[in-house]
Amino acid sequence: DDNAAATKRPAIRGKHQAGGFCPGNRAVCTARRAPGRLPARAGGKMIQEPLRILEDYLLPALNIVIIGSGIAGLSAAQAARETAPDCRVTILSDDSHPPYYRQRLCEVLEDPARAAQLYLYPDTWYGERGFDLRLNQRVSRLDTANKTVYLADGTLIRYDRLILASGSQSLLPPIKGALLPGVETLWTMEDAKRIEARIDSATGAIIIGGGLLGLEAAYT
């Protein structure tokens, strides 16, 4: 019954914290976090690069541009501000929403009004830290020789240091019918809102993927 199902459901929601980590736990991406170090992967093996490497890269910079507004992008922005307090930090995101907890997107499937509750920080947080957060900005080209970022709208942004933290996308399997109407991916806030709008009229659903979002979507 419903009560029995509720008691068996893992207590996942509400435990995410800024930076994407819970106290004493591993990151949801399975990367291990060590004090003073940044997790990374190379050649399929886990490696740990000292935070000093990032600090040395950022220290002489006056203008830092970060592409991506996820956990990695925000962590890089905070590291940049701590390392070079007087530098300019610009965060470019093609998302129309300010940074949010991606792993909690299924809450929007239950109630779209919860979308604002998933935002990592209030709008004022970015300005207070000198972060120039630019939403709805798609990067079309990088000119590393001239240290210039070209946006799709024709805007040019110059930088001293560039950090790529654009993240990943949902994988559409290369199978027949993957692009038909009614086939959706769940990885962004807009994905969640689009799916939520179709739930009431749906008579059934098939979910491909058994990760956290897939299981939460199935439960919803």
Backbone torsions as a table, in degrees:
resi	resn	phi	psi	omega
1	ASP	NA	178.1	-176.0
2	ASP	-63.4	-39.4	-178.7
3	ASN	-65.2	-39.6	179.6
4	ALA	-66.0	-41.1	179.6
5	ALA	-63.7	-38.1	-178.0
6	ALA	-65.5	-35.9	-178.4
7	THR	-72.7	-21.7	-178.3
8	LYS	-91.1	-10.0	-175.3
9	ARG	-73.1	131.1	179.0
10	PRO	-60.9	140.3	179.0
11	ALA	-84.2	85.4	-176.0
12	ILE	-100.4	-44.2	-170.5
13	ARG	-67.7	149.2	173.6
14	GLY	84.0	-1.0	-176.9
15	LYS	-104.4	-2.1	178.2
16	HIS	-75.5	144.3	178.7
17	GLN	-125.8	165.5	178.4
18	ALA	-55.1	134.7	-176.3
19	GLY	96.4	-10.6	174.2
20	GLY	85.1	6.9	-177.3
21	PHE	-119.1	147.4	171.4
22	CYS	-103.5	149.2	-177.2
23	PRO	-55.4	124.8	175.4
24	GLY	76.5	4.2	-177.7
25	ASN	-111.8	169.8	176.6
26	ARG	-86.4	159.7	176.3
27	ALA	-66.6	152.1	-177.7
28	VAL	-66.0	-16.9	178.3
29	CYS	-87.7	6.4	179.1
30	THR	75.9	3.1	177.1
31	ALA	-76.4	131.9	179.3
32	ARG	-79.8	141.8	-179.9
33	ARG	-112.9	127.6	178.0
34	ALA	-116.3	146.3	-179.0
35	PRO	-55.6	130.9	176.3
36	GLY	73.7	14.3	-178.4
37	ARG	-135.0	155.0	178.0
38	LEU	-108.0	133.2	179.6
39	PRO	-75.5	145.4	176.2
40	ALA	-155.2	164.6	177.7
41	ARG	-125.8	146.2	175.3
42	ALA	-152.5	129.0	178.8
43	GLY	60.2	28.6	179.2
44	GLY	79.9	-2.0	-179.4
45	LYS	-112.2	145.2	179.1
46	MET	-75.3	129.9	175.1
47	ILE	-128.0	160.1	178.7
48	GLN	-124.2	120.1	178.2
49	GLU	-104.7	130.6	-179.4
50	PRO	-58.7	144.0	176.9
51	LEU	-59.1	-23.9	179.9
52	ARG	-57.9	-32.4	-179.2
53	ILE	-63.2	-44.4	177.8
54	LEU	-66.5	-39.5	179.8
55	GLU	-62.8	-43.0	179.6
56	ASP	-64.1	-33.6	179.9
57	TYR	-71.0	-37.3	-174.3
58	LEU	-87.9	-26.2	-167.2
59	LEU	-53.2	-45.3	-177.1
60	PRO	-83.1	1.9	-171.8
61	ALA	-80.0	142.8	173.2
62	LEU	-105.3	-25.9	-175.8
63	ASN	-136.8	108.6	-176.9
64	ILE	-111.2	128.6	177.4
65	VAL	-114.4	130.6	179.5
66	ILE	-118.0	124.9	177.1
67	ILE	-99.1	111.1	-177.2
68	GLY	120.7	134.1	-176.9
69	SER	-120.1	24.0	175.8
70	GLY	-82.2	-164.7	-179.5
71	ILE	-58.2	-42.2	-179.4
72	ALA	-64.0	-44.0	-179.7
73	GLY	-63.5	-44.1	179.7
74	LEU	-68.5	-37.1	177.6
75	SER	-63.8	-39.7	177.7
76	ALA	-65.2	-39.6	179.0
77	ALA	-62.9	-42.9	179.7
78	GLN	-67.3	-38.8	177.0
79	ALA	-64.6	-38.2	178.4
80	ALA	-64.3	-42.3	-179.3
81	ARG	-66.1	-39.0	179.8
82	GLU	-69.9	-35.6	-176.4
83	THR	-80.1	-41.5	-178.5
84	ALA	-128.6	82.6	-173.0
85	PRO	-57.4	-27.1	-175.9
86	ASP	-97.2	1.8	-176.9
87	CYS	-77.9	160.4	174.9
88	ARG	-93.9	130.2	-178.6
89	VAL	-118.7	117.6	178.1
90	THR	-112.5	127.3	179.2
91	ILE	-111.6	118.7	-179.3
92	LEU	-102.9	130.5	-179.7
93	SER	-139.2	136.1	175.8
94	ASP	-87.7	2.5	176.6
95	ASP	-79.7	149.3	177.8
96	SER	-89.9	-4.4	-179.3
97	HIS	-112.9	147.6	173.2
98	PRO	-63.6	162.3	-176.1
99	PRO	-50.4	137.8	-175.6
100	TYR	-140.3	166.4	177.2
101	TYR	-75.9	103.3	-176.2
102	ARG	-65.9	-34.2	-176.9
103	GLN	-71.9	-7.2	178.7
104	ARG	-107.9	16.2	-176.1
105	LEU	-60.2	-27.7	-177.8
106	CYS	-65.5	-18.8	175.0
107	GLU	-63.6	-28.7	178.0
108	VAL	-71.5	-26.8	176.5
109	LEU	-65.9	-32.2	178.1
110	GLU	-79.0	-39.8	-176.5
111	ASP	-153.8	106.3	-178.6
112	PRO	-61.1	-19.4	178.8
113	ALA	-68.2	-14.6	179.4
114	ARG	-78.9	-5.8	-175.2
115	ALA	-52.8	-46.5	-177.4
116	ALA	-65.0	-25.1	179.8
117	GLN	-73.2	-14.5	-178.7
118	LEU	-89.8	-8.1	-179.3
119	TYR	-65.4	137.1	-176.5
120	LEU	-65.1	-42.5	-176.7
121	TYR	-141.6	157.1	172.7
122	PRO	-66.7	160.0	-177.1
123	ASP	-57.0	-34.4	-176.8
124	THR	-69.0	-21.1	-176.2
125	TRP	-59.4	-39.2	-175.2
126	TYR	-70.5	-46.1	179.1
127	GLY	-64.8	-37.2	-180.0
128	GLU	-62.5	-25.9	-179.5
129	ARG	-103.0	8.4	177.3
130	GLY	73.3	24.7	177.9
131	PHE	-93.0	125.1	176.2
132	ASP	-93.3	90.7	-178.0
133	LEU	-86.6	118.5	-178.8
134	ARG	-115.9	111.3	-179.5
135	LEU	-90.2	164.5	179.5
136	ASN	56.7	37.0	-179.4
137	GLN	-118.2	109.9	179.5
138	ARG	-100.1	128.7	178.5
139	VAL	-82.1	128.3	-179.4
140	SER	-101.9	-26.8	-176.8
141	ARG	-161.5	149.2	174.4
142	LEU	-118.1	132.4	174.4
143	ASP	-114.9	90.6	-175.0
144	THR	-71.9	-26.3	179.4
145	ALA	-64.4	-39.0	-180.0
146	ASN	-104.2	8.1	178.0
147	LYS	50.5	59.0	-177.3
148	THR	-134.6	136.3	174.0
149	VAL	-105.0	128.7	177.6
150	TYR	-103.4	126.1	177.3
151	LEU	-94.8	160.1	-176.8
152	ALA	-62.2	-26.4	-179.5
153	ASP	-85.7	5.8	178.3
154	GLY	95.9	-6.2	179.8
155	THR	-69.6	140.6	175.7
156	LEU	-111.5	133.5	178.1
157	ILE	-126.7	122.6	179.7
158	ARG	-94.2	154.0	-176.2
159	TYR	-144.7	158.3	167.9
160	ASP	-93.8	-38.8	178.1
161	ARG	-134.2	139.8	-179.3
162	LEU	-122.6	130.8	178.2
163	ILE	-119.3	123.0	178.2
164	LEU	-95.3	114.4	179.7
165	ALA	-136.7	46.0	-172.7
166	SER	-78.5	-6.0	172.8
167	GLY	73.6	-153.7	-175.1
168	SER	-126.6	179.5	176.9
169	GLN	-133.2	158.8	175.7
170	SER	-66.0	136.4	-179.5
171	LEU	-84.6	121.9	171.8
172	LEU	-90.7	115.4	-178.7
173	PRO	-62.1	141.3	-178.4
174	PRO	-76.7	66.2	-178.6
175	ILE	-123.7	157.3	-178.9
176	LYS	-62.4	133.2	178.1
177	GLY	91.8	-1.8	-176.2
178	ALA	-64.7	-21.7	-177.6
179	LEU	-105.7	11.0	-179.6
180	LEU	-71.9	155.4	174.7
181	PRO	-57.6	138.5	-179.2
182	GLY	98.3	-12.1	175.1
183	VAL	-93.2	120.2	-174.2
184	GLU	-124.7	156.7	168.9
185	THR	-111.3	156.1	179.3
186	LEU	-127.5	98.8	179.0
187	TRP	-149.5	-13.7	-179.9
188	THR	-127.7	167.2	177.7
189	MET	-62.0	-39.0	178.8
190	GLU	-66.1	-36.0	174.8
191	ASP	-58.0	-48.0	-177.6
192	ALA	-62.1	-43.0	-179.6
193	LYS	-66.1	-38.5	-179.8
194	ARG	-66.5	-41.9	178.9
195	ILE	-67.0	-42.8	-179.3
196	GLU	-58.3	-37.5	-178.2
197	ALA	-67.4	-17.3	-177.6
198	ARG	-103.1	-9.9	-172.9
199	ILE	-62.4	-45.3	-175.2
200	ASP	-60.8	-32.5	-177.9
201	SER	-91.6	-3.9	-178.4
202	ALA	-82.6	143.8	177.3
203	THR	-103.4	-10.5	179.2
204	GLY	-173.9	165.9	-179.3
205	ALA	-151.5	146.9	173.6
206	ILE	-120.4	128.1	-178.3
207	ILE	-112.1	124.0	176.5
208	ILE	-101.7	115.9	-177.8
209	GLY	122.1	124.3	-177.7
210	GLY	-111.6	27.9	176.0
211	GLY	-79.3	-168.1	-176.9
212	LEU	-59.7	-47.4	-179.0
213	LEU	-66.3	-38.8	179.4
214	GLY	-63.4	-43.9	-180.0
215	LEU	-67.9	-41.5	178.7
216	GLU	-65.4	-38.2	178.1
217	ALA	-64.9	-40.7	178.8
218	ALA	-63.5	-41.7	178.9
219	TYR	-64.3	-40.6	-179.4
220	THR	-64.6	NA	NA
